[in-house]
Amino acid sequence: MADKSTGRAFIGSFTSAGGRGIVAVTVDPETGALTETGFCDAVADPSYLALAATETRGTVLYAVSETSEGAVAAFDIRGAAPRPIGGRVPVCGAGPTHLAVSAGHLLTANYGSGSVSVLPLESGGEPASASGILQHEGTGPDPDRQQSPHAHQVLPDPGGRWVLGVDLGTDSVLVYALDTGAGELTRHGETALRPGTGPRHLAFHPAGRHAYVLNELEPTLTVCRWDAEKGLLEPLSEIPVLPEGTEGPSYPSEVVVSRDGRHLWAANRGHDSISVLALDASGERAELVTTVPCGGHWPRDLTLDPAGRRLYAANERSGDVTWFDIDPGTGVPRRAGSLAAPAASCVIFA
């Protein structure tokens, strides 16, 4: 185990592509360097991870199993390697790509089936059977990627009153209310984005009044106003995340906002870069500043460390996690090191 001055993090990966499941690492507080301490391959394709506090076990780690059957699993992280708590729990949806914890419930975005699942959490952190499934509806203009709904992300809003679901297949973001008694989601509203953009992930400004939707099918960012009282997401503008004239296909994957709300970063697969955008004081305007190499190939995930000083890119196809020191003035990342991590898909800090 790490001492108290050393941080911890966990790397998700695709076991079907040679990954070792969930890899536990320590984080050097001075350099940001990662050092592996152990791994757990108890579930297939734990591509996305989340953490939550429990009553009896401290912090528990949750993972999706991004398979056609679709499941989640919980892990005890008090040792050098994660240990399963119970077994796989079906989410009653196919290909879950994202999960989040809200009000004592585990939520999953099921890409394959285009649905969002709700699983109540026991006092020890174990997920119970799915109590609610909300099915998305609709299509988009891309015949290959938007023939049906594809829920890609689910997350609570900063105030915890609403839950948002980003759907790549329907070019929309849905807003739900979570009934904690019944363990079910109720559709509250739906925000349509430009057809064919394929929204993938969303991040909120720290002030909570704006949100930024990163689009996968077109390398753009949609800036939105968020009304937490009404549960209303309003698109304001759409800007490119790659320089004009960029050639070749690119599929943006993750969006991150700085702790002070001055900078935004987006990972771009294909272009294999990290885009740096400047945000104005209101958070309502974004401008592309530059792009830097991601340090590998096919950056599936981008994560800010707890101190907000470094970015970590999970480069899936080159099999590594690369970290960057961030210039606090410009927001431009500078490569500082990397750790081999086959088929890496995400990084989360404990």
N, C-alpha and C positions, 0 to 999 in steps of 0.2 A: 504493500500500500504506500501511497505517496504521503509525505509529511504535510502538515497544515499549510505550509507556504507554497506547495505545489498544487496546481490545478489538475482537474481530470476532465477528460472528454471521451466521446465514443464515436466510432466510425461505423456507419452502416455500409453494406455491400451486397452485391448480387452473387449468391453462391452458385447460381446457374452459369455464371461467367467466370468462375474461378475465385470468387471472393470467399473469405473465411467467416462470413456471418457478421457478428458485431465484435469489433476490435476495441478494447479498452486501452487508453493511453494516458500518460501523465503529460502535463503542460508546464514547461519551464517558465516561471513568471518573468524572467529577465529577457529571454530570447524568443519565447513563444514556441520553442522546439517541442516536438511530440516524441514520446518514447513509449513503445508498446509494452504493456504489462500482461496481456492475455487476450483470449478471444473465446467466443461461444458461437457454435454453428448449429444450435438446437432447432432453429427454424429456417426454412428456405427463403432466400431473397428478402432479408430485412432491410429494405431499401430506404425506409424513413423511420426516424426515431423521435421520441418525445420523453420528457421527464416530468414527474409530478410528485409532490410530497404526500405521504400517507400517514395514517394514525399510528401504525405499529411498526412499519419497516423503514421509516425515514423516506428518502427519495427513491422512487422506483422508476425504472426505465421501461418504456413501451416501444414495441416495434411492429410495423406491418409485416405481413408475409405477402409480398407482391406476386401472387400466383393466381391461376384461374379459379381456384377454390376460395381464395381470399380469407385471411385470418389475421389475428393480432396475438401478441404474447407479451407477458410481463417478465421483468428480470430484476433480481436483487443485485445491487451494485456495490455491496459493502466489502467485496473481496477484490483480488487482483483481476479477475475476469467476471463478466456477468453470469449469474446463475438463474436458470428458469424458475419462475414461480408458477406452478401448475403447468398446463399444456397450452397448445394452440386453441384459440377460441374463434370459431367462424364468424365472419362479419356479414354473412348472407349477401355478399356482393363480390364481384370479380375484379382482380387486379388493384387492390388498394395501394395508392401511391403516397398518401399523406395522412397524418393523424394529429390530433390535438386533444388536450384535456380541458374540459369546461364544466364547472359546477358539479364535480364528482362523477362525470361521465367521460368516457373515451369516445371520440368522434373520428370516423375514417371517411376519406374521399375515395370512392371506388371507381377508378378510371374505366375499367372494362365494362361494367354494368351501368355506369352513369348515375350512381346513387351515393347517398351519404348515410352511414350507419351510426347508431347510438348504442353504446354498451355501458351499463352502469358499472361503477367500480366499488368493490368491497372495501372494508376498512383496512385490510392488509394490502390493497392495491390490485388484487386480482380482478380482471374484467369478467363480468358475468355474461350470460348469453345476450345477444342483441335484443334490445327492447323496442327499437324503432328503426325503420328504413324509409328514407325519403327518396323517391325516384324522380330524377330530372327528366324533362321532356324537351324535344326539339332537335333540330339539325343545323348545320351550317353549309356554306357553299363549297367547301373543299371535299370532293368526292372520296378522297382517301382517308382523311383524318376526321371528318365531321359528319359522317353518315348517321351518327347517333350521339346521345349525350356522353360526355367524358368528364366526370368530376375529377379535378386534379388537385385541389387543395381545399381544406376546411379549417377555419380558425375563428376564435372568438374575437369580437371587437375589443378595443382597449378598455372600455368600461365594463365589459363582461355581460352586457345586457343582450347582445345579439350574437348570432353565429353567421359567418359568411362562407359561401361555397363558390369556388371559381370553376367554371365549366368550359373546357376547351372546345368541346363539340358543339355547343349551342351559342358560343360567343357572348356569354353572359356571366354576371355575378349574382348569385341568389342570396337573399337575406332571410334567415330563419329565426324563430324564437324557440328556445329549448324549454320544454315542460319537464322540470326536474322530477316531478312526482310520477308522471307516466313514463319518463325516459323516452320522449319522442320530440321530433322537430316539427314545427308548423311553419309552412311557407308564409313569409311576411311580405316579400317583394322581390322583384327581379330587375336588374339593370342590364339593358342591352348595350353591347359594345359594337364597334364597327364590324360588319360581317366579314369573316375570313381571317380575322386577326388571331384567333385561337388563344384566348387568355389562359395563362398557366398558373402564375402565382401572384399574390398581392402582399404588400407591406404597408403598414401605417406610418405616418409621420409621428414623431414623439409627442407632438401637441394633440394628436388625436382627431384633428379636423380635416385631414386629407389622407388619401390612400393612393397607392401607385400600383397599377396592374401591369405586369410584364406579359407581353404577348409572345407566343411561341411560333406561330405560323408566319407572322411578319415581325421582324426585329424592331418593335416599337414599344413605347411605354405610354399607357393611358393614365393621365393625372385626373383624379377624381376628388370631389368634395364629399366629406362624410358628415352627415347630420345624425349624431348619436341619439338625439331625442326622438326623431322620427324613424330612425333605422333606414335612412335613405342615402344611397350612393349615387352621386351625380357626376357623369363624365364632363371634364372641362376641356381637355386638349389631348392630343396624341403626338408624340415626338419620337424620332428615330433614336435607337441606342447604338447604331453603328454609323461611321462617317459616310457621307454621300459618295456614291461610286464604288462602295465595297462590293467585291465580286464573290460569287460562290454562295451556296446555301448556308444559312445560320439559324440556329434554333435556340433562342434565349431560354434560360432555365430557372434562374433564381434572382430575386431582387432583395436588396438589403439597404436600410436607411441608417445613417450615422446617428449616434446618441444625441448630438446637438442639432440634428435636423438640417445640417448644411450640405451634406453630400449623400449621394445615392449611387449604389453600385449594382451592376447587372452582369451575370455570367452568360457567355454566348458559346454554345456548342457549335462546332463547324468552324467558326471564325476563331475559336479557342482563345477567347479574350475576356477581359473584365472591362466593362464600360464604366467610366467615371462621369457622373452628372452632378452639376451644381444646382442646389435648390435655393430659391430666394427666401427672404425672411418669413414670408407668409406660408411657405410650403406649397404655394399654388403654381409656381412656375419652375420648370426643370430645363436645364440646358446641357447638352453633351459637351464635355470638356476634352476627353481623350479616351483612348483604349490602351490597355497594356496586355501582354501575353499572360495567359492563365497559368503558365508553368508546366503544362501537360496537354493532354488531348481529351476533349469532350467533358468540360466542367459541368457536372450535373447539379452541383450544389455550391452555395457560397454562404459562409457564416462569419459573423462578427464575434470576436472574443468578448468575454464579459466586461473587460475594461474599455472596449471600443477602440483599441489601438491597432488591432491586427485583423486581417481577413484570411480565411482559410477556404481554399477551393478544393473540392473533391473531384478529381479528374478521373472519370470512370474508365475510359478506354486506355489511358496510359498507366492506370493503376497506381495513383499516388494522391496524397494530400499535400498541397503546397501552401505555405503561409507567407503573408506579405505584411511588412510594416507600412502603416498609413501615414503619409505626410499630413499633419493636422491642419495645415493651412490650405493646401490644394486638394486634399482628399485622394491624391494619387498613390496607389499601392506600389511598394518596391519589394521584389522577391527576396525572401530571407532564408528559405530552406524548404525541405520536403521530406516526406516519409512514404516509403513504399506501402501501398494498400491496394491489393488487387481488386478491381471492379468496384472501387469506392463510389458511394452514392450520396452520402451525407455526413455531416459532422455536427455534433451537439455537445455543448459544454455543461458540465455538472455544476 
